[in-house]
Amino acid sequence: MSQLELNSELDENFEERITWFADVILPIPLPGTYTYRIPRELEEYIQLGSRVVVQFGKKKILTGIVKLVHQNVPQVYEAKYVLDSLDHAPVVNSYQLDFFAWLSQYYMCTIGEVLNAALPSGLKLTSESLIQLNPETAIGDAEAYSEKELVVLEALKSSDRLSFDQVSDLLGVKMIHAVLKSLLQKESILLFEQVKDKFKPKTVKTVQLADQFIADESAMQMLFELLEKKPKQQAILLKYLSLIRIDEIKSGERTLLKTELLTEDLSVSSYKTLVKNGVFVENEKIISRLEEITKVWQASHPLSAEQEEAMGLIHKSFEQNKPVLLHGVTGSGKTEIYIDLIQQALENGGQVLYLLPEIALTTQIVSRLHKVFGGALGVYHSKYSDNERVEVWNGVNNSKINLVAGVRSSVFLPFSNLSLIIIDEEHESSYKQYEPAPRYHARDAAIWLSHLHQAHVLMGTATPSIDSYQNALDGKYELVELSQRFGTGQLPAFELANILTSRKSKRMKGDFTPELLEGIKQTLIDKEQVILFQNRRGYSPYLICHDCNHVPKCQSCDVSLTYHMGNNVLICHYCGHKESVPAICDACGSTAIRTVGFGTEKLEEDLKLLFPEAHIQRMDQDTTRSKYSYQHIIDRFERGETDILVGTQMLSKGLDFDKVSLVGIFDYDRIVHFPDFRSHERAFQLITQVSGRAGRKDDKGKVILQTGEPDEPLLYKIKTGDYKSFFQTEILERQNFQYPPFYRLIKIILKHKEKNILQQATQQYAKRLIGELGRQRVLGPQEPVISRIRNLYIEEIYIKVEKKKISISKVKELIYKLGLEVKQHKDYKMLRLYFDVDPV
């Protein structure tokens, strides 16, 4: 039924009564909510936080979330009716709606964009195109139709509707649009959309003996006699009876899983015959995809004296409702403190969110948490299927799951009694969402979420972010420190290997200095393990023609293509474009094409040649695409089946391995000299974190860092682990040059397919911003390092606002208003405009 027909029918039956309306959040990048009239038959189901199906515009069918139910008639437009309600109980609670509104306001995006990011895909509806016979059109002469069209029409006579897939199967071809287009033109069929729920519960087949054989012993006896000459069927019946106890049969509990009954030695066809003849009844049973929840928790390890002292300070800060920054050196036992706090929170009936920056880290942490909390733990990240994430969402919503470990999107889960948030590795830039909106930072969002729930927050790291440490010194957070490794563990020794002198003396082997090669060799002799860190995946950053210096570049982005030797392909790491490796130079026809630089894939290849007896594995985005790939790589390394693990920065994020005695670090100079005011901070954090993987328990461990600048001052602070000295130097730089944490930053990103139009619009926007805010607060416009992605040119403007003299909310309103005014110009309609608040 169309929306118009529905409106008409409801209006005809309308009686004198209260009319209810619902303000609905729709997952689209448009501001505000949209008001719909609630049909009488749906009134009892539609409530705050429930999903509804509505029509938006002339054709779109969308799933939205009810934000408010009221009796205020819209004055600007006539409200359409809600088409359907999907839930008997809300899937989103009031805490979340308040949280979504804050995210929208703070990060300068629409609440619809927040909703789109928050809801797991399995809770969003999809629409499926269907066809049906047009009841108002008589099908005339058969000769007017093609053979394929007649097949479709005949099928529709016996079925009231067909999907596109069904039509494709019916005709035995994939391309069906020409057939459907012809039938539509002849007005023989109607095309419509059916909305369906993506989430499908997991089911298993169950088997039970039919009632008549339980109620009547003579019927059972007759059944055995009938099956005497059918030994295969009789074997199945005997197997069933052997698995079901007599008291279960009499009490009516006689259901078995089909997989329990049908073992390899039994005939499937004989079983099907028994079902067909009514001996067995087959049903489907809904089961959870998650481990069965248990509250039989194991005790964690006893804490050391230093850890106990830290716990006391944490509890004292929690009593004052202050977030806590736990600054503990790598290997100091921060996780044991987390586990104790989690156990206390759960025993007091609260919910706990344990945030982790990377899926790779969840693998090992989740394993530790499972040992303590069993199935009481829910895991939430993108490698889980849509259906698994919906089950975790529902488990949190109905309070069956009270402990969640997950990545940044876990902040969106429907907690109703959140009492503790742990943010592990709080300094990590992975907590920042870059694309699409909302461009939120999970650490900052989690702190605001804690205010909504009156929950405690603990942030842990060996290398605090400059912002968080300054907040602790200012008294906004409480600082608690762990300065010693747990037990007998010692911090690793540092050695700097000079690349320049090794190259001049021709002692380099590929990209390895003699110091690193000797270190790897000795580690393998000692039956220990090696981690090698290179923060660049692929085989080589790019190819170059040695005759004309031509570099193959992406057609859609302003970047060189990265060479991946495993697939012998060039890949753009920004848009995913792939092309084959050229045999000759596209520019000059030369065959002198060489690789430049190196990534993790090349290191892996070189190591196999240098250490042929060693077991080598690589961990980067290319090797961890499948659901359990992280787990398999880490498990193999923990079991000692891998001698050398090569990887990107995912190796740096809190992984603990007992037998790692050497860490090798490549490309330090590129990391520290990246054009960004945070480059030194990132270098300190990254090198300190990856170095912390070396040496556990009684072994001190060793780090060999390859560099062309061994006398660089930052390296001394990294070597000695002197965070406070590093912080004092860095914070003075930030203050002198007016950067966070003393100033707030808002990045404005503008994109357009025409470079000249983009430049005109950006200049006009910047001029207006400068007129309102002053030149000192507006930086740019300027091109970013990568100035074109997916055929869109990019320019950026930075707004720098002091924290104490100006209202940041008013600045945001001004920026947003001026941006809309620029977009209203007829030449700039296709301009894309984004805001990134607190860019990282």
C-alpha positions in Angstrom: 0.0 0.0 0.0 1.4 3.4 -0.9 1.9 6.2 1.7 -1.0 8.2 0.0 -3.4 5.2 0.2 -2.4 4.7 3.9 -2.9 8.3 4.7 -6.3 8.3 3.0 -7.5 5.1 4.8 -6.4 6.3 8.2 -8.0 9.7 7.7 -11.3 8.1 6.8 -11.3 6.0 9.9 -10.1 8.9 12.1 -12.2 9.5 15.2 -12.1 12.2 17.9 -9.1 11.1 19.9 -5.6 12.2 20.8 -3.2 12.2 17.9 0.3 11.1 18.7 3.4 12.1 16.8 7.0 10.8 16.9 10.1 12.8 16.3 12.4 10.3 14.4 16.2 10.4 14.0 17.0 9.2 10.4 20.4 7.9 9.4 21.0 10.6 6.8 23.4 13.6 6.8 20.6 16.2 7.3 20.2 18.2 10.5 17.5 17.7 13.0 14.7 15.1 13.4 11.6 14.5 11.3 8.0 14.3 12.7 5.7 11.4 11.7 2.1 10.7 12.8 1.6 7.4 14.7 -1.2 5.1 13.5 -3.6 4.0 16.2 -2.6 0.3 15.8 1.1 1.1 16.5 0.6 3.4 19.4 1.4 0.8 22.1 4.6 -0.3 20.3 6.2 3.1 19.4 8.2 4.5 22.3 11.4 6.4 22.9 14.4 4.4 21.4 12.4 2.0 19.3 13.0 1.5 15.6 10.4 2.6 13.1 10.0 2.3 9.3 9.1 5.6 7.6 8.9 7.1 4.2 11.4 9.9 3.5 10.7 11.9 0.3 8.8 10.2 -2.5 10.5 6.9 -2.7 13.0 6.3 0.2 12.1 3.9 2.9 14.3 4.3 6.0 14.7 2.9 9.5 14.8 5.6 12.2 15.0 5.8 16.0 12.2 7.5 17.9 13.6 10.4 19.9 10.4 11.8 21.3 6.7 10.9 21.4 4.3 14.0 21.7 1.1 15.6 20.6 2.5 18.7 18.8 1.2 19.0 15.2 4.0 20.0 12.8 3.3 23.5 11.5 5.6 23.5 8.4 4.6 20.3 6.7 1.9 17.6 6.9 3.2 14.7 8.8 3.3 11.3 7.1 2.3 8.2 8.9 4.8 5.8 10.5 4.7 2.7 8.3 5.7 0.1 10.8 7.3 -0.5 14.2 10.1 -3.1 14.4 10.5 -3.5 18.2 8.5 -4.5 21.2 11.2 -3.1 23.4 13.5 -0.1 22.6 17.0 -0.9 21.1 18.3 2.5 22.1 18.0 4.0 25.6 17.8 7.6 26.9 21.4 7.7 27.8 22.4 6.9 24.2 20.0 9.6 22.8 21.7 12.2 25.1 25.1 10.9 24.1 24.2 11.0 20.3 23.0 14.6 20.7 26.3 15.6 22.5 28.4 13.9 19.8 26.5 15.7 17.1 26.9 19.1 18.7 30.6 18.8 19.8 31.9 17.2 16.6 29.8 19.4 14.3 27.9 16.7 12.4 24.3 15.7 12.1 22.6 13.4 14.6 21.7 11.2 11.7 25.4 10.7 10.9 25.9 9.7 14.6 23.1 7.3 14.5 24.4 5.7 11.2 27.8 5.1 12.9 26.3 4.0 16.2 23.9 1.3 15.1 25.4 -2.0 14.0 24.6 -2.9 10.4 22.4 -5.8 11.6 20.0 -3.4 13.2 19.5 -1.4 10.1 16.9 -2.4 7.5 17.6 -3.1 3.9 15.0 -2.8 1.2 14.6 -5.6 -1.4 13.1 -4.9 -4.9 10.1 -7.1 -5.7 7.7 -7.4 -8.6 4.1 -8.4 -8.8 1.4 -8.6 -11.4 -0.4 -5.3 -12.1 -4.0 -6.1 -11.0 -5.4 -3.1 -13.1 -3.9 -4.3 -16.4 -5.2 -7.3 -18.3 -2.5 -9.4 -19.9 -3.4 -9.4 -23.6 -2.2 -11.5 -26.5 0.7 -13.8 -25.6 2.4 -12.9 -28.8 3.0 -9.4 -27.5 5.5 -10.9 -25.0 8.9 -12.5 -25.4 9.5 -16.1 -24.2 11.3 -14.8 -21.1 8.5 -12.3 -20.3 5.9 -15.1 -20.4 7.9 -17.2 -18.0 8.0 -14.4 -15.5 4.2 -13.6 -15.9 3.3 -17.3 -15.5 5.4 -17.5 -12.3 3.6 -14.4 -10.9 0.2 -16.0 -11.4 1.1 -18.6 -8.8 3.2 -16.4 -6.6 2.1 -12.9 -5.5 5.6 -11.5 -5.6 9.1 -12.3 -6.9 12.5 -10.9 -5.9 15.1 -10.0 -8.5 17.2 -13.1 -7.4 14.1 -15.4 -7.9 13.6 -13.9 -11.4 17.2 -14.5 -12.2 17.0 -18.1 -11.1 13.8 -18.6 -13.0 15.3 -17.4 -16.3 18.7 -18.9 -15.7 20.4 -15.6 -16.5 22.0 -12.8 -14.4 21.0 -9.9 -16.6 17.2 -9.5 -16.1 16.8 -5.7 -16.2 15.9 -5.6 -19.9 13.0 -8.1 -19.3 11.7 -6.2 -16.3 12.0 -2.9 -18.1 9.9 -4.2 -21.0 7.2 -5.6 -18.6 7.1 -2.3 -16.8 6.6 -0.4 -20.1 3.8 -2.7 -21.0 2.3 -2.0 -17.5 2.1 -5.8 -16.9 4.0 -5.7 -13.5 4.5 -3.4 -10.6 7.8 -2.7 -8.9 7.9 -2.1 -5.2 10.3 -2.3 -2.2 9.9 -4.7 0.7 11.8 -3.7 3.9 13.5 -6.5 5.7 15.5 -6.8 8.9 19.2 -7.7 8.4 19.5 -9.5 11.7 18.9 -13.2 11.7 19.0 -15.2 14.9 21.3 -18.3 14.8 19.2 -21.5 14.7 19.9 -25.2 15.1 17.8 -28.2 14.0 16.3 -30.3 16.8 14.7 -33.7 16.7 12.2 -35.4 18.9 10.1 -38.6 18.8 6.5 -38.0 17.7 3.9 -37.8 20.5 1.9 -40.9 19.4 4.9 -43.2 20.1 5.3 -41.8 23.6 1.6 -41.8 24.6 0.9 -45.3 23.2 3.3 -48.2 24.1 1.6 -50.5 21.5 2.4 -47.9 18.8 6.1 -47.9 19.9 6.1 -51.7 19.8 4.5 -51.7 16.3 7.2 -49.2 15.2 10.0 -51.5 16.3 8.3 -54.4 14.4 8.0 -52.3 11.3 11.7 -51.3 11.4 13.0 -54.8 12.0 13.5 -55.2 8.2 14.9 -51.7 7.9 18.1 -51.9 10.0 19.4 -48.4 9.0 16.2 -46.7 10.3 16.1 -48.9 13.3 19.7 -47.9 14.2 18.7 -44.2 14.2 15.7 -44.9 16.5 17.9 -47.0 18.9 20.6 -44.2 18.9 17.9 -41.6 19.8 16.6 -43.8 22.6 20.1 -44.4 24.0 20.7 -40.6 24.2 17.3 -39.8 25.9 16.7 -40.9 29.4 13.4 -42.6 30.3 12.4 -39.8 32.7 13.0 -37.3 30.0 10.7 -39.2 27.6 7.9 -39.3 30.2 8.3 -35.7 31.2 8.2 -34.5 27.6 11.8 -33.4 27.5 12.9 -35.6 24.6 14.6 -33.1 22.2 18.0 -33.7 20.8 20.2 -31.6 18.5 20.1 -33.1 15.0 23.9 -33.0 15.0 24.0 -35.1 18.2 21.8 -37.8 16.6 23.2 -38.0 13.2 26.8 -39.2 13.5 28.9 -40.4 10.6 27.9 -44.1 11.0 24.1 -43.4 10.5 22.3 -42.9 7.2 21.0 -39.4 6.4 18.5 -40.6 3.8 17.1 -43.1 6.4 16.7 -40.3 8.9 14.8 -38.2 6.3 12.5 -41.1 5.6 11.7 -41.3 9.4 10.9 -37.6 9.4 8.8 -37.9 6.3 6.8 -40.8 7.8 6.1 -38.9 11.1 8.4 -40.9 13.4 10.5 -37.9 14.2 9.6 -34.3 14.3 12.2 -31.7 13.3 12.1 -28.2 14.6 14.4 -25.1 14.7 15.7 -23.7 17.9 17.1 -20.2 18.3 20.5 -20.2 20.1 23.0 -17.5 21.0 26.2 -16.9 18.9 27.9 -15.9 22.1 29.4 -18.1 24.8 27.0 -19.1 27.5 27.2 -16.5 30.3 28.6 -17.7 33.6 29.2 -15.8 36.8 31.8 -18.3 38.1 34.8 -16.0 38.0 38.4 -17.1 38.6 40.5 -15.1 41.0 43.1 -12.9 39.4 46.8 -12.9 40.4 47.6 -11.1 43.7 48.8 -7.5 43.3 52.3 -6.4 44.2 52.9 -3.7 46.9 53.2 -1.0 44.3 50.0 -2.1 42.5 48.2 -2.2 45.8 49.3 1.4 46.6 48.1 2.4 43.1 44.8 0.7 43.7 44.3 2.7 46.9 45.0 6.0 45.1 42.6 5.0 42.2 39.8 4.3 44.7 40.4 7.6 46.5 40.1 9.5 43.2 37.0 7.6 42.2 35.4 8.7 45.5 36.1 12.3 44.3 34.5 11.5 40.9 37.7 12.3 39.0 39.0 10.4 36.0 42.3 8.7 36.7 45.4 8.7 34.5 47.4 5.5 35.3 51.0 6.2 34.0 52.7 2.8 34.2 55.9 1.8 32.4 55.5 -1.1 29.9 55.2 -4.4 31.8 54.3 -2.8 35.1 51.1 -4.8 35.5 48.4 -2.3 34.6 46.1 -5.1 33.2 46.1 -6.8 36.7 44.8 -3.6 38.2 42.1 -3.4 35.4 41.0 -6.9 36.2 40.6 -6.3 39.9 38.6 -3.1 39.3 36.4 -4.9 36.7 35.7 -7.7 39.2 34.7 -5.2 41.9 32.4 -3.3 39.5 30.6 -6.4 38.3 30.2 -7.8 41.9 28.5 -4.5 42.7 26.0 -5.0 39.9 27.5 -2.4 37.4 28.4 -2.6 33.8 32.0 -2.2 32.5 33.4 -0.9 29.2 37.0 -1.9 28.5 38.2 0.2 25.5 41.1 -1.0 23.4 42.7 0.9 20.4 43.2 -1.9 18.0 41.6 -5.3 17.1 45.0 -6.9 17.3 45.2 -6.0 21.0 41.7 -7.3 21.8 42.9 -10.8 20.8 45.4 -11.2 23.7 43.5 -9.1 26.3 40.2 -10.9 25.5 42.0 -14.2 26.1 43.1 -13.0 29.6 39.7 -11.6 30.4 38.0 -14.9 29.3 40.1 -16.8 31.8 38.8 -14.7 34.6 35.2 -13.8 33.6 34.3 -16.6 31.2 31.1 -15.9 29.1 30.2 -12.8 31.1 32.5 -11.0 28.6 31.2 -9.6 25.3 33.6 -8.6 22.5 32.7 -5.8 20.0 34.7 -4.9 16.9 34.5 -4.9 13.2 35.9 -8.3 12.6 32.8 -9.8 14.2 29.9 -10.5 11.9 26.8 -8.1 11.8 24.7 -10.8 13.6 27.3 -11.3 16.3 27.5 -7.5 17.0 23.7 -7.4 17.2 23.7 -10.1 19.8 26.3 -8.3 21.9 24.2 -5.1 21.5 21.0 -6.9 22.6 23.0 -8.6 25.4 24.1 -5.2 26.8 20.6 -3.8 26.3 18.9 -6.5 28.4 21.8 -6.5 30.9 22.8 -10.1 30.1 26.3 -8.9 29.1 27.8 -6.5 31.7 31.4 -6.5 30.6 32.4 -5.4 27.0 35.9 -5.3 25.6 36.0 -3.5 22.3 37.4 -0.8 20.0 36.2 2.8 19.7 32.7 2.0 18.4 31.9 0.2 21.7 31.1 3.7 23.2 27.8 3.5 21.3 26.5 0.3 23.0 23.2 0.6 25.0 24.6 0.6 28.6 22.0 1.4 31.2 24.1 0.9 34.4 27.6 1.8 33.4 29.9 2.1 36.4 33.4 1.8 35.1 35.2 2.7 31.8 38.8 1.6 31.3 40.6 3.2 28.4 43.7 1.2 27.7 46.6 2.8 25.8 44.8 6.1 26.1 47.4 7.9 24.0 46.6 5.9 20.8 45.6 7.8 17.7 43.5 4.8 16.7 40.8 6.0 19.1 40.2 8.9 16.6 37.6 8.3 13.9 38.6 10.0 10.7 36.0 8.9 8.1 33.1 9.2 8.0 31.4 11.5 10.5 31.2 11.7 13.4 35.0 12.3 13.6 35.0 11.6 17.3 37.8 10.6 19.7 36.7 7.6 21.7 38.7 8.6 24.8 37.1 12.0 25.0 33.7 10.7 24.1 34.0 8.0 26.8 34.8 10.6 29.4 31.6 12.5 28.5 29.7 9.2 28.5 30.9 8.6 32.1 29.3 11.9 33.2 26.0 10.7 31.8 26.2 7.5 33.8 28.1 8.8 36.8 30.7 6.1 36.0 34.4 6.0 37.0 37.1 6.4 34.3 40.6 4.9 34.3 43.0 5.7 31.5 46.1 3.6 31.3 49.3 4.0 29.3 53.1 3.9 29.4 53.3 7.0 27.3 50.5 9.5 28.1 49.3 11.9 25.5 50.5 15.4 26.1 46.9 16.6 26.5 46.0 14.0 29.1 49.2 14.5 31.2 48.6 18.3 31.2 45.0 17.7 32.3 46.4 15.6 35.2 48.9 18.3 36.2 46.0 20.9 36.1 44.0 18.7 38.4 41.3 17.8 35.9 42.5 14.1 36.1 44.2 12.4 39.0 47.7 11.0 38.2 48.7 7.6 39.5 52.1 6.2 38.6 53.7 2.7 38.3 57.5 3.2 37.8 58.6 -0.5 38.0 58.0 -3.5 35.9 55.9 -6.2 37.5 57.8 -9.0 39.3 61.4 -9.4 38.2 61.0 -7.8 34.8 63.4 -5.1 33.6 63.3 -2.4 31.0 65.2 -3.3 27.8 68.6 -2.0 26.9 68.8 0.4 23.9 71.3 0.3 21.1 71.4 2.8 18.2 72.6 1.5 14.9 73.9 4.2 12.5 72.6 3.6 9.0 74.8 6.2 7.4 78.1 4.9 8.6 77.1 1.3 7.8 76.2 2.3 4.3 79.5 4.3 3.8 81.5 1.3 4.9 79.3 -1.0 2.8 78.4 -3.2 5.7 74.6 -3.0 5.1 72.8 -6.1 3.9 69.7 -4.8 2.2 68.0 -2.7 4.8 69.7 -4.3 7.8 72.7 -2.9 9.7 75.3 -5.3 10.9 74.3 -4.7 14.5 70.7 -5.7 13.9 71.7 -8.8 11.8 74.1 -9.9 14.5 71.3 -9.3 17.2 68.8 -11.4 15.2 71.4 -14.2 14.7 72.3 -14.4 18.4 68.6 -14.3 19.4 67.8 -17.3 17.2 70.8 -19.2 18.6 69.5 -18.6 22.1 66.1 -20.0 21.0 64.5 -16.6 21.8 62.1 -14.6 19.6 62.4 -11.4 17.6 59.9 -8.6 16.7 60.8 -6.2 13.8 58.8 -3.0 13.5 58.4 -1.2 10.2 55.4 1.2 10.1 54.8 0.7 6.4 53.1 -2.2 4.8 53.6 -3.6 1.3 56.9 -4.6 -0.4 58.1 -1.2 -1.5 56.6 2.4 -1.1 56.9 2.9 -4.9 58.5 1.9 -8.2 60.7 4.3 -10.2 62.2 4.3 -13.6 65.9 4.7 -13.3 66.2 6.3 -16.7 63.5 9.1 -16.5 62.5 9.0 -12.8 58.9 8.4 -13.6 56.9 7.0 -10.6 53.5 5.2 -11.2 50.8 7.1 -9.5 47.1 6.5 -8.7 44.7 7.7 -11.3 42.3 9.0 -8.6 44.6 10.2 -5.8 47.7 12.3 -5.6 49.9 9.5 -4.3 52.3 6.9 -5.7 51.2 3.3 -5.9 52.6 0.9 -3.4 54.2 -2.3 -4.7 52.9 -5.6 -3.2 55.1 -8.4 -4.4 52.9 -11.3 -3.0 50.2 -10.4 -5.5 52.5 -8.7 -8.0 50.3 -5.7 -8.0 50.4 -1.9 -7.4 47.9 -0.7 -4.9 46.7 2.8 -3.7 46.4 2.7 0.0 43.9 5.6 0.0 41.2 4.5 -2.5 42.1 0.8 -3.0 42.8 1.2 -6.8 44.9 -1.8 -8.2 46.8 -2.2 -11.4 49.4 -4.7 -12.7 53.1 -4.0 -12.4 54.4 -2.5 -15.7 57.0 -4.4 -17.6 58.2 -1.1 -19.2 58.0 2.5 -18.1 54.8 4.2 -19.2 56.7 7.5 -19.8 59.8 6.5 -21.7 59.5 2.7 -22.5 62.6 1.8 -20.5 62.7 -1.6 -18.7 64.9 -0.1 -15.9 62.1 -0.1 -13.3 63.3 -0.5 -9.7 61.7 -0.5 -6.2 62.5 2.3 -3.8 62.3 2.0 0.0 60.8 -1.0 1.9 57.7 -2.2 3.7 56.9 -5.2 5.9 56.5 -7.5 2.9 60.0 -6.8 1.6 61.5 -7.2 5.1 59.7 -10.6 5.3 61.2 -11.6 1.9 64.7 -10.5 2.8 64.6 -12.3 6.2 63.7 -15.6 4.5 66.9 -15.2 2.4 69.1 -14.1 5.4 67.7 -16.7 7.9 66.3 -19.6 5.8 66.0 -21.8 8.9 63.9 -19.3 10.9 60.0 -19.4 11.0 59.0 -15.9 9.9 55.5 -14.3 9.9 54.1 -10.9 9.0 51.3 -9.0 10.8 49.9 -6.0 9.0 46.6 -5.0 7.3 47.3 -7.4 4.4 47.7 -10.5 6.5 44.9 -9.8 9.0 41.9 -9.3 6.9 39.9 -12.4 8.0 38.1 -12.7 11.3 40.6 -14.9 13.2 43.8 -13.9 11.4 45.1 -11.8 14.4 44.4 -14.7 16.7 46.2 -17.2 14.6 49.3 -15.1 14.2 49.5 -14.2 17.9 48.8 -17.8 19.0 51.5 -19.1 16.8 54.0 -16.6 18.2 53.0 -17.3 21.8 53.5 -21.0 21.3 57.0 -20.4 19.9 56.1 -21.6 16.4 57.3 -18.3 14.9 60.8 -17.1 15.5 60.6 -13.6 13.9 57.4 -11.5 13.7 57.5 -8.5 11.3 54.8 -6.0 11.6 53.4 -2.4 11.6 52.3 -0.3 14.5 49.7 -2.9 15.5 52.6 -4.7 17.1 53.2 -1.8 19.5 49.8 -1.9 21.2 50.2 -3.7 24.5 51.0 -7.2 23.3 52.9 -9.3 25.9 55.2 -12.2 24.8 57.4 -14.0 27.3 60.2 -15.1 24.8 60.8 -11.8 23.0 64.4 -10.7 23.8 65.0 -8.5 20.8 63.1 -5.7 19.1 64.4 -4.1 15.9 63.0 -0.8 14.7 63.3 0.6 11.1 62.5 4.0 9.6 62.7 6.0 12.8 63.8 9.1 10.9 60.7 9.2 8.7 58.4 8.9 11.8 60.1 11.7 13.7 60.3 14.2 10.8 56.7 13.8 9.6 55.3 17.3 9.0 53.0 17.6 12.0 53.2 19.3 15.4 52.6 15.9 17.1 55.4 14.0 15.3 57.8 14.0 18.3 55.0 12.9 20.6 54.0 10.1 18.2 57.6 9.0 17.8 58.2 8.9 21.6 55.0 6.9 22.1 55.5 4.5 19.2 59.1 3.7 19.9 58.6 3.4 23.6 55.6 1.1 23.2 57.2 -1.2 20.6 60.4 -1.3 22.7 58.3 -2.5 25.6 57.6 -5.8 23.8 61.3 -6.8 24.5 62.2 -8.5 27.8 59.7 -10.0 30.2 60.0 -11.8 33.5 63.7 -12.4 34.2 65.1 -11.3 30.9 66.1 -7.7 30.3 65.7 -7.7 26.5 67.3 -5.5 23.9 66.1 -2.9 21.4 68.2 -2.0 18.3 67.0 1.1 16.5 68.3 2.0 13.1 68.7 5.7 12.4 70.7 8.2 10.4 70.7 10.7 13.3 71.9 8.8 16.5 72.6 12.1 18.2 69.0 13.4 17.8 68.0 14.7 21.3 64.6 13.0 21.3 66.4 9.6 21.0 68.2 10.1 24.3 64.8 10.6 26.1 63.4 7.5 24.4 66.5 5.4 25.4 66.3 6.5 29.0 62.5 6.3 29.2 62.5 9.8 30.5 58.8 10.8 29.8 58.8 13.8 32.2 61.8 15.4 30.5 60.2 14.8 27.1 56.9 16.3 28.3 58.6 19.4 29.7 60.3 20.1 26.4 57.2 19.4 24.3 54.8 21.3 26.5 56.9 24.5 26.1 56.8 24.1 22.3 53.1 23.8 22.4 52.7 26.8 24.6 55.0 29.0 22.5 53.5 28.1 19.2 49.9 28.1 20.5 48.9 24.4 20.0 46.9 22.0 22.1 46.5 21.5 25.0 46.5 25.3 25.3 44.5 26.0 22.2 41.7 24.1 20.5 41.9 23.1 16.9 39.1 22.7 14.4 40.1 21.4 10.9 37.8 22.4 8.0 38.1 20.0 5.0 36.8 21.2 1.6 36.6 18.9 -1.4 35.6 19.4 -5.1 36.3 17.6 -8.4 37.3 20.9 -10.0 40.5 22.4 -8.5 39.9 26.0 -9.5 36.3 26.0 -8.1 37.7 24.5 -4.8 40.3 27.2 -4.5 37.8 30.0 -5.2 35.4 28.6 -2.6 38.1 28.0 0.0 39.5 31.5 -0.4 36.1 33.0 0.0 35.4 30.9 3.1 38.8 31.7 4.7 38.3 35.5 4.0 35.0 35.5 5.8 36.4 33.5 8.7 39.3 35.9 9.0 36.9 38.8 9.0 35.0 37.3 12.0 37.8 35.6 14.0 40.9 37.5 13.1 44.0 36.4 11.0 45.7 34.9 14.1 43.0 32.3 14.6 42.7 31.2 11.0 45.5 29.1 9.4 45.3 28.5 5.6 43.8 27.7 3.3 46.4 25.1 2.3 46.7 21.8 0.5 47.3 18.7 2.7 50.2 16.4 2.0 47.8 14.2 -0.1 45.9 16.9 -2.1 43.7 14.6 -4.2 41.8 11.4 -3.2 39.2 9.6 -5.2 39.3 12.3 -7.9 38.4 15.0 -5.4 40.8 17.8 -4.8 41.3 18.8 -1.1 42.1 22.0 0.8 42.1 22.6 4.5 41.6 25.5 6.9 42.6 25.3 10.5 40.8 27.3 13.3 43.0 27.8 16.3 41.0 29.0 19.4 42.4 29.8 22.8 40.7 27.9 25.6 39.9 30.7 28.1 39.1 33.9 26.1 36.4 32.8 23.7 33.4 30.5 23.6 34.2 27.4 21.5 30.5 26.6 21.0 29.9 30.1 19.5 33.0 29.6 17.3 31.5 26.3 16.0 28.2 28.0 15.3 29.9 30.7 13.3 32.1 28.3 11.3 29.1 26.1 10.5 26.9 29.1 9.5 29.6 30.6 7.2 30.2 27.2 5.6 26.5 26.9 4.8 26.5 30.4 3.3 29.4 29.6 1.0 27.7 26.4 -0.2 24.6 28.3 -1.1 26.5 30.1 -3.9 25.4 28.6 -7.3 29.0 27.6 -8.3 29.7 25.8 -5.1 26.6 23.5 -4.8 28.8 20.4 -5.3 31.4 21.5 -2.7 31.9 19.0 0.1 32.5 20.5 3.5 33.5 18.6 6.6 34.6 19.6 10.1 37.1 17.7 12.3 37.1 19.0 15.9 40.2 18.2 17.9 42.1 16.6 14.9 44.8 14.1 15.8 
